[in-house]
Amino acid sequence: MHSLFLKSDGSLWSMGSDQYGQLGDGNATTYKTNLPEMIVASGVTTIAAGGFQSLFIKGDGSLWAMGNNDFGGELGDGTFNNTNRPEQIVPGIPPLVTAIAGAYDYSLFLKSDGSLWGMGDNAEGQLGGGPLTKIPKEIVTNNVTTIAAGYSTYFEESLFLMNDTSLWAMGDNSYGELGNGTYTTIYPNGRANLPQKIVPANVTAIAGGGEYSLFLMGDGSLWGMGRNDYGQLGDGTSNSSTNLPEMIVTNGVTAIAAGSYHSLFIKNDGSLWAMGDNQYGELGDGTYNNTNRPEMIVASGVTAIAAGAYHSLFIKNDGSLWAMGFNINGQLGDGTYGSAPYYATNRPEQIVAGVPLGYNQISAQVLSGNNVQLSFVGAAGTNYALDRTFKLSPANWVPQVTNPAGPGGVLLFTNTPDPATNNFWRVRSVP
């Protein structure tokens, strides 16, 4: 019910439900926001949203968390106390934290030595064995490269890849989401659910949904297993589950995301596709009807995706952020809380504007009279200065001219270089 996003300057932003402090804004009285608010000004490199907790990694490799902690200690701070401010869980001391995943009531993270760690509830063995833990515990000692956590209120599974590209899984298997050919959650030694190898090699990406799992193979094929009553596997059925991986798309898939009961993927042409539950418009196809086959939502330009419980987010190649789906807590960040009866939007809407394609790109054209024209694409209306130096070690930048960028962000500089020297040029924004 909340969303996080990261800007190119390393700032962390959040919107949506803040009932447990998961937005990290320190606000103890306002339990939701429908506009993005900045939580951390810089230095954040990786983000993950769980059910009611948020995780992020800083540039020094430290792990931070905020939000709900009383389901099982999913923040990993040694308590069961919620927090509405980011707190450091793992310091930036080697081996550093490199990847994170959040689920309903537990969290996973990966260290630079390839070890997999987890904290929180472990009722289904999603942490690989033992009782719940409110401090991080090591699950696999080395060679893990990628992690994913399934999102469900009651039944949760964990997935990970090893450096030999094999896929492993652990946790609940009531719907066959582990893909091991059974519907049995195995508890050796009375409780522990140990990791099982599911696919021996060539897996490149993984995603955990609500009692179902998705993965990509090296040939670009998309596979799925587990619950399928909303058509989230995209195999043309909506009334069955599968306990073995089945191929959904034969090739061309580059990225995947799984929500509670809907799935998203990107193809190599930048198109966005979706299938499954659509009761809140989370597929973005303009309807509130479920679909059991992949359908194209955006034709091109999509570079990244994320699936919430009942909403979806994606980024386009101009850096703009888009969203669709359930918005009753403001998780889309569009300034509303949706409108009755769905409290949602079923079409993608832009939340954060991008910049023109080619932004910060400079090109040169030689003109008559030894002039050189420099073309630059920047932010419309911003003043930019052209500076010149004859050497770089050390540089002695001398301002030449200042021009404002036009409505499309384009501006031109014309100057006459000295043919007897080496000329170096730079463009910079100025007040």
C-alpha positions as CSV (number, residue, x, y, z in Angstrom):
1,M,0.0,0.0,0.0
2,H,3.0,2.3,-0.4
3,S,5.6,3.0,-3.0
4,L,9.3,4.0,-3.1
5,F,11.4,5.4,-5.9
6,L,15.0,6.5,-6.3
7,K,16.2,9.5,-8.3
8,S,19.4,9.7,-10.2
9,D,20.9,12.0,-7.5
10,G,20.5,9.2,-5.0
11,S,17.5,10.7,-3.2
12,L,14.8,8.4,-1.8
13,W,11.2,9.3,-2.2
14,S,8.0,7.7,-0.9
15,M,4.2,7.9,-1.0
16,G,1.1,6.0,0.1
17,S,0.2,4.4,3.4
18,D,2.3,5.4,6.4
19,Q,0.3,3.5,9.1
20,Y,3.4,1.8,10.5
21,G,6.0,4.5,9.6
22,Q,7.0,2.7,6.3
23,L,7.4,6.0,4.5
24,G,10.2,7.0,6.9
25,D,9.2,10.6,7.2
26,G,9.0,10.7,11.0
27,N,5.3,11.8,10.9
28,A,3.4,10.3,13.8
29,T,0.0,11.8,13.0
30,T,-0.5,11.6,9.2
31,Y,-0.9,8.0,8.1
32,K,-0.7,8.5,4.4
33,T,0.4,10.9,1.7
34,N,-0.7,11.1,-2.0
35,L,2.3,13.1,-3.3
36,P,5.9,11.9,-3.3
37,E,8.0,13.2,-0.4
38,M,11.8,13.1,-0.1
39,I,13.0,10.9,2.7
40,V,16.8,10.7,2.1
41,A,18.5,13.5,0.2
42,S,21.3,11.5,-1.3
43,G,23.5,8.4,-1.2
44,V,20.8,5.8,-1.7
45,T,21.6,3.1,-4.3
46,T,18.9,0.4,-3.9
47,I,15.3,0.2,-2.6
48,A,12.7,-2.4,-1.7
49,A,9.2,-2.2,-0.4
50,G,7.7,-5.0,1.7
51,G,4.2,-5.3,3.0
52,F,4.4,-2.5,5.6
53,Q,8.2,-2.0,5.8
54,S,10.8,-0.3,3.6
55,L,14.4,-1.2,3.0
56,F,17.3,0.7,1.3
57,I,21.0,0.4,0.8
58,K,23.4,3.4,0.9
59,G,26.5,3.9,-1.2
60,D,28.7,2.7,1.6
61,G,26.9,-0.7,1.5
62,S,24.9,-0.2,4.7
63,L,21.4,-1.5,5.1
64,W,18.6,0.7,6.4
65,A,14.9,0.0,7.3
66,M,11.8,1.6,8.6
67,G,8.1,0.8,9.1
68,N,6.3,-2.2,10.6
69,N,8.4,-4.6,12.8
70,D,5.8,-6.4,15.0
71,F,4.8,-9.1,12.6
72,G,8.1,-11.0,13.3
73,G,11.0,-8.5,13.6
74,E,11.2,-7.9,9.8
75,L,13.3,-4.8,10.2
76,G,16.0,-6.9,11.9
77,D,16.9,-4.4,14.6
78,G,16.5,-6.8,17.5
79,T,13.1,-5.5,18.6
80,F,9.5,-5.9,17.6
81,N,9.0,-2.1,17.6
82,N,7.9,-0.1,14.6
83,T,9.9,2.9,13.5
84,N,8.9,5.9,11.3
85,R,12.5,7.0,10.7
86,P,15.2,5.1,8.8
87,E,17.5,3.1,11.1
88,Q,20.7,1.4,10.2
89,I,20.4,-2.4,10.4
90,V,23.8,-3.5,8.9
91,P,26.7,-1.1,8.9
92,G,28.8,-0.3,5.9
93,I,31.6,-2.7,6.8
94,P,32.7,-5.5,4.4
95,P,31.1,-7.7,3.4
96,L,28.7,-5.0,2.3
97,V,25.0,-5.4,1.6
98,T,24.4,-5.5,-2.2
99,A,20.7,-6.5,-2.7
100,I,17.4,-6.5,-0.7
101,A,13.9,-7.9,-0.9
102,G,10.9,-7.2,1.2
103,A,7.8,-9.5,1.8
104,Y,4.7,-9.2,4.0
105,D,6.4,-10.0,7.3
106,Y,10.0,-10.8,6.6
107,S,13.0,-9.4,4.7
108,L,16.0,-10.8,2.8
109,F,19.3,-9.3,1.9
110,L,22.5,-10.3,0.1
111,K,26.1,-9.5,1.0
112,S,29.0,-8.9,-1.2
113,D,30.5,-12.3,-0.2
114,G,27.5,-14.1,-1.7
115,S,25.9,-14.9,1.6
116,L,22.1,-14.7,1.9
117,W,20.5,-13.3,5.1
118,G,17.0,-12.9,6.4
119,M,14.9,-11.6,9.3
120,G,11.3,-11.7,10.4
121,D,8.6,-14.4,10.3
122,N,9.5,-17.9,9.3
123,A,6.2,-19.8,9.8
124,E,6.5,-21.4,6.3
125,G,10.2,-21.8,6.3
126,Q,10.8,-18.8,4.0
127,L,14.0,-18.0,5.9
128,G,15.3,-21.6,5.3
129,G,14.6,-23.1,8.7
130,G,14.1,-22.3,12.4
131,P,11.7,-19.9,14.2
132,L,11.2,-16.3,13.5
133,T,14.2,-14.0,14.1
134,K,14.3,-10.3,14.9
135,I,18.0,-10.0,14.0
136,P,19.5,-11.0,10.6
137,K,20.4,-14.7,10.3
138,E,22.6,-16.2,7.7
139,I,20.7,-18.7,5.4
140,V,23.2,-19.5,2.7
141,T,26.9,-18.9,3.3
142,N,28.1,-18.1,-0.2
143,N,27.6,-18.0,-4.0
144,V,24.2,-16.4,-4.0
145,T,23.8,-13.7,-6.7
146,T,20.1,-12.7,-6.8
147,I,17.2,-12.8,-4.3
148,A,13.4,-12.4,-4.4
149,A,10.6,-12.6,-1.8
150,G,7.0,-13.6,-2.5
151,Y,4.3,-11.3,-1.3
152,S,1.3,-12.8,0.5
153,T,-0.4,-12.3,3.8
154,Y,-0.4,-15.9,4.9
155,F,1.8,-18.0,2.5
156,E,5.2,-16.8,1.5
157,E,8.1,-18.2,-0.5
158,S,11.7,-17.1,-1.1
159,L,13.7,-17.5,-4.3
160,F,17.4,-17.1,-5.0
161,L,19.9,-17.7,-7.8
162,M,23.4,-19.1,-7.3
163,N,26.5,-18.1,-9.2
164,D,26.0,-21.2,-11.4
165,T,22.7,-19.6,-12.5
166,S,20.6,-22.3,-10.7
167,L,17.3,-21.4,-9.2
168,W,16.5,-22.3,-5.5
169,A,13.4,-21.9,-3.5
170,M,12.1,-22.3,0.1
171,G,8.9,-21.6,2.0
172,D,5.3,-22.3,1.5
173,N,4.3,-24.5,-1.4
174,S,0.5,-24.8,-1.0
175,Y,-0.1,-23.7,-4.6
176,G,3.1,-25.2,-6.1
177,E,4.9,-21.9,-6.0
178,L,8.2,-23.6,-5.3
179,G,7.9,-25.4,-8.6
180,N,9.2,-28.7,-7.2
181,G,6.4,-30.9,-8.6
182,T,4.5,-31.1,-5.3
183,Y,2.0,-29.1,-3.3
184,T,3.7,-30.0,0.0
185,T,5.6,-27.6,2.2
186,I,8.4,-29.8,3.4
187,Y,9.4,-29.4,7.1
188,P,12.4,-31.7,7.8
189,N,13.4,-31.8,11.4
190,G,9.9,-30.7,12.5
191,R,10.0,-27.1,11.2
192,A,12.8,-26.1,8.9
193,N,12.1,-25.7,5.2
194,L,15.5,-26.0,3.6
195,P,16.4,-24.5,0.2
196,Q,15.6,-26.8,-2.8
197,K,17.2,-26.6,-6.3
198,I,14.4,-26.1,-8.8
199,V,16.2,-25.3,-12.1
200,P,19.8,-26.4,-12.6
201,A,21.1,-23.6,-14.7
202,N,20.6,-20.6,-17.1
203,V,18.2,-18.6,-14.9
204,T,18.8,-14.9,-15.2
205,A,16.0,-13.1,-13.2
206,I,13.4,-14.0,-10.5
207,A,10.2,-12.5,-9.0
208,G,8.0,-13.7,-6.2
209,G,4.2,-12.9,-6.2
210,G,1.3,-13.9,-4.0
211,E,1.7,-17.7,-3.9
212,Y,3.3,-17.8,-7.4
213,S,6.7,-17.3,-8.8
214,L,8.2,-16.1,-12.1
215,F,11.6,-16.5,-13.6
216,L,13.5,-15.7,-16.8
217,M,15.9,-18.0,-18.7
218,G,19.0,-16.9,-20.6
219,D,17.2,-17.2,-23.9
220,G,14.6,-14.6,-22.9
221,S,11.8,-17.0,-22.1
222,L,9.4,-16.3,-19.2
223,W,8.4,-19.1,-16.9
224,G,6.0,-19.4,-14.0
225,M,4.6,-21.7,-11.4
226,G,2.1,-21.6,-8.5
227,R,-1.2,-20.0,-8.0
228,N,-3.1,-19.0,-11.2
229,D,-6.7,-18.3,-10.3
230,Y,-6.5,-14.7,-11.6
231,G,-4.6,-15.6,-14.7
232,Q,-1.4,-14.2,-13.3
233,L,0.8,-16.9,-14.9
234,G,-0.5,-15.9,-18.3
235,D,-1.0,-19.4,-19.7
236,G,-4.5,-19.0,-20.9
237,T,-6.2,-20.5,-17.8
238,S,-7.6,-19.0,-14.7
239,N,-8.8,-21.9,-12.6
240,S,-5.8,-23.9,-11.8
241,S,-2.3,-23.9,-10.2
242,T,0.8,-25.6,-11.4
243,N,3.6,-27.1,-9.3
244,L,6.1,-27.3,-12.1
245,P,7.6,-24.4,-14.1
246,E,5.7,-23.8,-17.4
247,M,6.9,-21.5,-20.2
248,I,4.7,-18.5,-20.7
249,V,6.6,-16.5,-23.3
250,T,9.2,-18.1,-25.6
251,N,11.7,-15.3,-26.0
252,G,12.4,-11.6,-25.9
253,V,11.6,-10.9,-22.2
254,T,14.1,-8.7,-20.3
255,A,12.6,-7.9,-17.0
256,I,9.8,-9.2,-14.7
257,A,7.7,-8.2,-11.7
258,A,5.1,-9.9,-9.6
259,G,2.4,-8.4,-7.4
260,S,-0.2,-10.1,-5.2
261,Y,-2.0,-11.6,-8.2
262,H,-0.8,-9.7,-11.3
263,S,2.4,-9.9,-13.4
264,L,4.4,-7.4,-15.5
265,F,7.2,-7.9,-17.9
266,I,9.2,-5.9,-20.4
267,K,10.3,-7.2,-23.8
268,N,13.5,-6.3,-25.6
269,D,11.7,-3.6,-27.7
270,G,10.9,-1.7,-24.5
271,S,7.2,-2.7,-24.5
272,L,5.4,-3.3,-21.3
273,W,3.1,-6.4,-20.9
274,A,0.7,-7.5,-18.1
275,M,-1.6,-10.3,-17.1
276,G,-3.6,-11.5,-14.1
277,D,-5.8,-9.6,-11.5
278,N,-7.1,-6.3,-12.7
279,Q,-9.8,-5.5,-10.2
280,Y,-8.2,-2.1,-9.4
281,G,-6.9,-1.4,-12.9
282,E,-3.3,-2.5,-12.0
283,L,-2.8,-3.9,-15.5
284,G,-3.3,-0.4,-16.9
285,D,-5.3,-1.6,-20.0
286,G,-8.3,0.8,-19.4
287,T,-10.5,-1.9,-17.9
288,Y,-11.1,-3.6,-14.6
289,N,-11.2,-7.0,-16.2
290,N,-8.7,-9.8,-15.4
291,T,-6.8,-11.4,-18.2
292,N,-5.1,-14.8,-18.4
293,R,-2.9,-14.0,-21.4
294,P,-0.2,-11.3,-21.6
295,E,-1.4,-8.1,-23.2
296,M,0.7,-5.2,-24.3
297,I,0.1,-2.0,-22.2
298,V,2.8,0.3,-23.5
299,A,4.4,-0.1,-26.9
300,S,7.9,1.1,-26.3
301,G,10.3,3.0,-24.1
302,V,9.8,1.2,-20.8
303,T,13.0,0.5,-18.9
304,A,12.0,-0.7,-15.4
305,I,9.0,-2.1,-13.6
306,A,7.7,-2.8,-10.1
307,A,4.5,-4.4,-8.9
308,G,2.8,-3.6,-5.6
309,A,0.0,-5.6,-4.1
310,Y,-2.6,-4.0,-6.3
311,H,-0.8,-1.3,-8.2
312,S,2.0,-1.1,-10.7
313,L,4.9,1.3,-11.4
314,F,7.2,1.7,-14.4
315,I,9.9,4.0,-15.7
316,K,10.3,5.2,-19.2
317,N,13.6,5.9,-21.0
318,D,13.3,9.6,-20.4
319,G,13.4,9.0,-16.6
320,S,9.7,9.6,-16.1
321,L,7.8,7.6,-13.5
322,W,4.3,6.2,-14.3
323,A,1.7,4.3,-12.2
324,M,-1.7,2.6,-12.3
325,G,-3.9,0.6,-10.1
326,F,-5.2,0.9,-6.5
327,N,-4.7,4.3,-5.0
328,I,-6.8,4.4,-1.8
329,N,-3.7,5.3,0.3
330,G,-2.1,7.6,-2.3
331,Q,0.4,5.0,-3.3
332,L,0.4,6.2,-6.9
333,G,1.6,9.6,-5.8
334,D,-0.7,11.5,-8.2
335,G,-2.2,13.9,-5.5
336,T,-5.4,12.0,-5.1
337,Y,-6.7,9.0,-3.2
338,G,-8.6,7.6,-6.2
339,S,-12.4,7.9,-6.6
340,A,-15.2,5.6,-5.9
341,P,-16.0,2.8,-6.6
342,Y,-12.5,1.6,-7.4
343,Y,-10.3,4.2,-5.8
344,A,-7.9,3.6,-8.6
345,T,-6.9,4.4,-12.1
346,N,-6.8,1.8,-14.9
347,R,-4.6,3.7,-17.3
348,P,-0.9,4.6,-16.8
349,E,-0.5,8.2,-15.5
350,Q,2.7,10.1,-15.2
351,I,3.8,10.8,-11.6
352,V,7.2,12.3,-12.1
353,A,8.1,14.0,-15.3
354,G,11.2,12.9,-17.2
355,V,13.6,15.0,-19.3
356,P,13.9,15.2,-23.1
357,L,15.6,12.2,-24.7
358,G,19.2,13.1,-25.4
359,Y,19.3,15.3,-22.3
360,N,22.8,16.5,-21.4
361,Q,24.0,15.5,-24.9
362,I,26.3,17.8,-26.8
363,S,27.2,17.7,-30.5
364,A,29.3,19.9,-32.8
365,Q,29.0,21.2,-36.3
366,V,31.8,23.0,-38.2
367,L,30.5,26.2,-39.9
368,S,32.1,28.6,-42.4
369,G,34.7,31.1,-41.1
370,N,36.3,28.6,-38.7
371,N,33.2,28.8,-36.5
372,V,31.9,25.8,-34.6
373,Q,28.3,25.4,-33.6
374,L,27.6,23.4,-30.4
375,S,24.1,21.9,-29.9
376,F,23.0,21.0,-26.4
377,V,19.8,19.5,-25.0
378,G,19.1,20.7,-21.4
379,A,16.1,21.6,-19.2
380,A,13.8,24.2,-20.9
381,G,14.2,27.7,-19.6
382,T,17.5,27.0,-17.8
383,N,20.5,29.2,-18.4
384,Y,23.7,27.5,-19.5
385,A,27.2,28.8,-19.9
386,L,29.8,27.7,-22.5
387,D,33.3,27.6,-21.0
388,R,36.6,27.0,-22.9
389,T,40.1,25.9,-21.8
390,F,43.2,25.3,-23.8
391,K,44.4,22.4,-21.6
392,L,43.0,20.0,-19.0
393,S,46.0,19.5,-16.7
394,P,45.3,21.9,-15.1
395,A,42.1,23.3,-16.7
396,N,41.6,27.0,-16.8
397,W,37.9,27.4,-17.7
398,V,37.1,30.8,-19.2
399,P,33.4,31.7,-19.7
400,Q,32.5,32.5,-23.3
401,V,28.8,33.1,-23.5
402,T,25.5,32.3,-21.6
403,N,22.3,31.3,-23.3
404,P,18.9,30.1,-22.1
405,A,17.5,26.7,-23.3
406,G,14.5,27.0,-25.5
407,P,11.0,25.4,-24.9
408,G,12.3,21.9,-26.0
409,G,15.5,22.3,-23.9
410,V,17.6,22.9,-27.0
411,L,20.2,25.7,-27.2
412,L,23.0,26.6,-29.6
413,F,26.4,28.1,-28.9
414,T,28.6,29.5,-31.7
415,N,32.2,30.5,-31.2
416,T,35.5,30.7,-33.1
417,P,38.1,28.3,-31.8
418,D,41.8,29.1,-32.0
419,P,43.2,26.7,-34.7
420,A,46.7,27.0,-33.1
421,T,45.7,25.5,-29.8
422,N,43.8,22.5,-28.5
423,N,40.3,23.6,-27.4
424,F,38.3,21.9,-24.7
425,W,34.7,23.0,-24.1
426,R,32.1,22.4,-21.4
427,V,28.4,23.4,-20.9
428,R,27.2,24.1,-17.3
429,S,24.0,25.4,-15.8
430,V,24.2,28.8,-14.2
431,P,21.8,30.9,-12.0
